[in-house]
Amino acid sequence: MVQVAPEEEPNRVNPLSVFGVIWSELSGGIGPWGTFRPLVALALSLIPFLFLGQHFNRQHSKAASWFLIQLPLIVSVVLWPLFYFWSIGDAWWVSSRIVASAQNE
């Protein structure tokens, strides 16, 4: 004897759950703060001379030593911009590693 299963209603999709899935895909599943943390570190590191991106990443000793290193470099027109852009990249990379390690835990 063959039994036919009753037809089920198709799953109804909630519009809010669609946005949740899209946000999860965009943020890589690490949440809003994990998504924006590298951007905040990058924005803070754009302020010259203070190395706020490193302070934001709680690398206070690195920021203090870079501040002291930059003093002689300010005299040099060539080396200071390289150091400045390096600090911006470093703030981004370290913050991204913090988010990645927090995601893996």
Phi, psi and omega in degrees: 000137181258132177249136179258127179287142178295145180291134177266150176291142177297147179297129178273135184260127177279131181301328179290326179290332176296315177296325177296318178292318178298315179297320179297321178292319181291322184270359180072017179076014182256005175085172185294319183291322177295331179284319187268346183302312177298327179292322177294316178299320179296314181297318179292327182286346178288343176285117187288155172077341189257340180055047182290335177297321178290321176297320179299324179277009179062035174250065187294322181293323177295316181296319180294318180291322177294325177299317179290325179293326185289338183302311175291333181286337180299327178296324181275123181285337185273315188282326184298315178299323177298315179296320179298312180291328175297319180294326177295313179296320180296318178299319179294312184295317182293318179296322177295322177293325178297316179294317181295320179290327177291327179291325183283344181281000000 
